[in-house]
Structures are given as C-alpha cells and as structure tokens.
Amino acid sequence: MNHYKGADLLMKSLSELDVKHVFGMGGHGCMGLCDGLYKADEAYGIKGYIIHDESVGAAAAGGYFKATGKPGVLLVTNGPGMMQAIPGLVEQAMENSALLVICGDIPQAQWGYGAEEELDIFADDDQTVLYRGFAKRVFNVAMPEQIPMTIARAYTTAMSGRTGVVLVNVPVDVQS
C-alpha cells in the first residue's frame, strides 16, 4: 500500500475526478496543500494558478466552471485568506457556480487556543461557520483517511441539483 501525505492524497483524489486546474494563494495554513499541488503538476497534470486576491480567485474558479461545466477549485489559507474569499464566493453562490473551496486550517490540537490566526475574536468557533450562510455544504476533514471520500462527496455535492459552492476544511496536521 502506498503511503501518501494528506496533501498528496487530496491531489490524487482531485485527479481521479478529472480536475486539471486549481486556482489559489498560499499561506501558512495551506503550505502542505501548495506542496502537494506543486507535485501534482508532474504526477497528475494538475496546474496551479496563483491569484493575488482570494476573492478574484473565486471569480476565476467561477469563470472556469461557466466556461467548462466542470467545478472550479479554489485553494485558500485559514483565517484572513478564507475570509477574503467570501465576497467572491457569495457572488459565485448566487450565480450557482459549482466551486470546491479547499481551505487550510490550523492543527486540530491548537483549536480553541487562538493560535495562528484562528478566528477567536468574539467566541470559540471554527472558521467554517462563516461559510454556512452561502455554501451548499461544509466538510471538515479530521483524518487523512477521510480525504478521498470527502473530496468525492464535495465534488458530487457541488455538481448535483442546483450547483453551488462547497467548502472542504483541511487542518495542517491532516495535510502533513
């Protein structure tokens, strides 16, 4: 049996769904995913496109869906990165664009301690709560073994019925 890092397994799962393009921006919460994306170019032919603003990345991923009929994939980091994507993602949700948002998060052992830009300003809550108002579904990946099924379910959810935005939250420890 091959042993993959969670980020490599995520990219393999995307390739099995014929994903060939990922729009995104790096950050400390998704460095493992960026590393996996870099390797996925050669391994699976998945191209990464660097964007300079997460909201613009949402528009690019939405445009990709509109042009191809395949879900757009957006990679964002935790905290400010995933928050900066919200205006563009709400617009894409209103336009029924199928988007997979893959978001890095702080290590699970640090949840609730205010570490690494965790969103704990007013209450102890996870960052995914911000997406619940417009996303079709929010998935939290707690173990690497969950990645293939979660990515497949997220893809199907984004494309089924009324297409829309789906968030997959992947903590740093799961990526590594």
C-alpha positions as a Python dict, from the first residue, in 0.01 Angstrom:
ca = {
    (1, 'M'): (0, 0, 0),
    (2, 'N'): (131, 345, -89),
    (3, 'H'): (163, 597, 193),
    (4, 'Y'): (72, 949, 96),
    (5, 'K'): (80, 1275, 283),
    (6, 'G'): (-272, 1408, 321),
    (7, 'A'): (-199, 1683, 67),
    (8, 'D'): (-75, 1429, -189),
    (9, 'L'): (-381, 1213, -129),
    (10, 'L'): (-604, 1517, -180),
    (11, 'M'): (-440, 1593, -516),
    (12, 'K'): (-469, 1228, -620),
    (13, 'S'): (-839, 1239, -527),
    (14, 'L'): (-887, 1553, -737),
    (15, 'S'): (-709, 1393, -1033),
    (16, 'E'): (-941, 1091, -1013),
    (17, 'L'): (-1229, 1336, -1061),
    (18, 'D'): (-1053, 1478, -1370),
    (19, 'V'): (-965, 1809, -1204),
    (20, 'K'): (-686, 1972, -1406),
    (21, 'H'): (-683, 2332, -1276),
    (22, 'V'): (-662, 2477, -924),
    (23, 'F'): (-672, 2849, -852),
    (24, 'G'): (-525, 2963, -525),
    (25, 'M'): (-297, 3151, -297),
    (26, 'G'): (-56, 3008, -44),
    (27, 'G'): (-33, 3081, 324),
    (28, 'H'): (89, 2915, 641),
    (29, 'G'): (-236, 2718, 679),
    (30, 'C'): (-215, 2555, 337),
    (31, 'M'): (158, 2515, 271),
    (32, 'G'): (121, 2136, 268),
    (33, 'L'): (-155, 2168, 8),
    (34, 'C'): (62, 2401, -201),
    (35, 'D'): (342, 2145, -184),
    (36, 'G'): (100, 1875, -296),
    (37, 'L'): (-22, 2096, -579),
    (38, 'Y'): (335, 2157, -696),
    (39, 'K'): (396, 1780, -714),
    (40, 'A'): (54, 1718, -874),
    (41, 'D'): (157, 1908, -1188),
    (42, 'E'): (404, 1637, -1283),
    (43, 'A'): (220, 1343, -1125),
    (44, 'Y'): (-136, 1414, -1246),
    (45, 'G'): (-121, 1713, -1480),
    (46, 'I'): (-299, 1942, -1234),
    (47, 'K'): (-195, 2302, -1299),
    (48, 'G'): (-189, 2555, -1019),
    (49, 'Y'): (-274, 2918, -1098),
    (50, 'I'): (-154, 3176, -848),
    (51, 'I'): (-403, 3451, -775),
    (52, 'H'): (-322, 3768, -585),
    (53, 'D'): (-657, 3811, -411),
    (54, 'E'): (-879, 3530, -286),
    (55, 'S'): (-1198, 3700, -398),
    (56, 'V'): (-1059, 3732, -751),
    (57, 'G'): (-964, 3363, -727),
    (58, 'A'): (-1329, 3284, -659),
    (59, 'A'): (-1421, 3474, -975),
    (60, 'A'): (-1157, 3283, -1173),
    (61, 'A'): (-1281, 2947, -1043),
    (62, 'G'): (-1639, 3053, -1118),
    (63, 'G'): (-1540, 3156, -1470),
    (64, 'Y'): (-1373, 2819, -1517),
    (65, 'F'): (-1699, 2645, -1421),
    (66, 'K'): (-1901, 2863, -1657),
    (67, 'A'): (-1660, 2800, -1945),
    (68, 'T'): (-1616, 2425, -1899),
    (69, 'G'): (-1908, 2293, -1695),
    (70, 'K'): (-1655, 2139, -1454),
    (71, 'P'): (-1628, 2260, -1094),
    (72, 'G'): (-1378, 2534, -1028),
    (73, 'V'): (-1133, 2461, -747),
    (74, 'L'): (-1008, 2736, -518),
    (75, 'L'): (-730, 2686, -263),
    (76, 'V'): (-720, 2930, 31),
    (77, 'T'): (-543, 2951, 364),
    (78, 'N'): (-702, 2982, 706),
    (79, 'G'): (-815, 3299, 879),
    (80, 'P'): (-783, 3610, 664),
    (81, 'G'): (-737, 3410, 342),
    (82, 'M'): (-1061, 3221, 370),
    (83, 'M'): (-1240, 3537, 485),
    (84, 'Q'): (-1106, 3739, 189),
    (85, 'A'): (-1260, 3482, -48),
    (86, 'I'): (-1612, 3529, 92),
    (87, 'P'): (-1730, 3824, -124),
    (88, 'G'): (-1631, 3645, -446),
    (89, 'L'): (-1772, 3314, -325),
    (90, 'V'): (-2106, 3467, -230),
    (91, 'E'): (-2128, 3609, -581),
    (92, 'Q'): (-2049, 3266, -729),
    (93, 'A'): (-2305, 3102, -499),
    (94, 'M'): (-2568, 3350, -621),
    (95, 'E'): (-2477, 3254, -979),
    (96, 'N'): (-2499, 2881, -895),
    (97, 'S'): (-2137, 2819, -989),
    (98, 'A'): (-2004, 2479, -881),
    (99, 'L'): (-1691, 2550, -677),
    (100, 'L'): (-1480, 2337, -448),
    (101, 'V'): (-1308, 2557, -192),
    (102, 'I'): (-1022, 2376, -23),
    (103, 'C'): (-915, 2562, 286),
    (104, 'G'): (-620, 2502, 513),
    (105, 'D'): (-669, 2529, 887),
    (106, 'I'): (-454, 2532, 1199),
    (107, 'P'): (-359, 2195, 1352),
    (108, 'Q'): (-652, 2036, 1532),
    (109, 'A'): (-461, 2020, 1863),
    (110, 'Q'): (-446, 2403, 1861),
    (111, 'W'): (-818, 2464, 1805),
    (112, 'G'): (-959, 2689, 2074),
    (113, 'Y'): (-626, 2841, 2178),
    (114, 'G'): (-618, 3141, 1944),
    (115, 'A'): (-318, 3009, 1755),
    (116, 'E'): (-203, 3107, 1406),
    (117, 'E'): (-481, 3346, 1309),
    (118, 'E'): (-757, 3126, 1446),
    (119, 'L'): (-1085, 3314, 1432),
    (120, 'D'): (-1149, 3351, 1804),
    (121, 'I'): (-1212, 3724, 1833),
    (122, 'F'): (-1558, 3704, 1990),
    (123, 'A'): (-1616, 3337, 2062),
    (124, 'D'): (-1454, 2997, 2034),
    (125, 'D'): (-1577, 2885, 1698),
    (126, 'D'): (-1429, 2723, 1396),
    (127, 'Q'): (-1370, 2918, 1076),
    (128, 'T'): (-1614, 2708, 874),
    (129, 'V'): (-1910, 2875, 1043),
    (130, 'L'): (-1851, 3178, 817),
    (131, 'Y'): (-1934, 2972, 506),
    (132, 'R'): (-2256, 2816, 634),
    (133, 'G'): (-2469, 3106, 512),
    (134, 'F'): (-2395, 3052, 143),
    (135, 'A'): (-2220, 2716, 93),
    (136, 'K'): (-2418, 2409, -6),
    (137, 'R'): (-2213, 2203, 236),
    (138, 'V'): (-1913, 2235, 465),
    (139, 'F'): (-1684, 1937, 518),
    (140, 'N'): (-1422, 1911, 795),
    (141, 'V'): (-1152, 1653, 735),
    (142, 'A'): (-1025, 1514, 1067),
    (143, 'M'): (-804, 1229, 937),
    (144, 'P'): (-616, 1174, 610),
    (145, 'E'): (-815, 854, 551),
    (146, 'Q'): (-1128, 1069, 506),
    (147, 'I'): (-984, 1268, 217),
    (148, 'P'): (-1080, 1052, -86),
    (149, 'M'): (-1443, 1008, 23),
    (150, 'T'): (-1474, 1371, 135),
    (151, 'I'): (-1339, 1509, -193),
    (152, 'A'): (-1571, 1279, -391),
    (153, 'R'): (-1871, 1385, -181),
    (154, 'A'): (-1778, 1753, -206),
    (155, 'Y'): (-1746, 1728, -585),
    (156, 'T'): (-2080, 1549, -615),
    (157, 'T'): (-2248, 1799, -382),
    (158, 'A'): (-2116, 2097, -579),
    (159, 'M'): (-2240, 1948, -908),
    (160, 'S'): (-2570, 1789, -807),
    (161, 'G'): (-2909, 1957, -817),
    (162, 'R'): (-2864, 2331, -801),
    (163, 'T'): (-2488, 2368, -841),
    (164, 'G'): (-2303, 2568, -578),
    (165, 'V'): (-2008, 2634, -351),
    (166, 'V'): (-1875, 2360, -121),
    (167, 'L'): (-1603, 2405, 143),
    (168, 'V'): (-1353, 2135, 241),
    (169, 'N'): (-1158, 2235, 553),
    (170, 'V'): (-824, 2054, 588),
    (171, 'P'): (-615, 2120, 902),
    (172, 'V'): (-235, 2139, 872),
    (173, 'D'): (-184, 1813, 1062),
    (174, 'V'): (-411, 1630, 816),
    (175, 'Q'): (-225, 1784, 518),
    (176, 'S'): (107, 1659, 651),
}
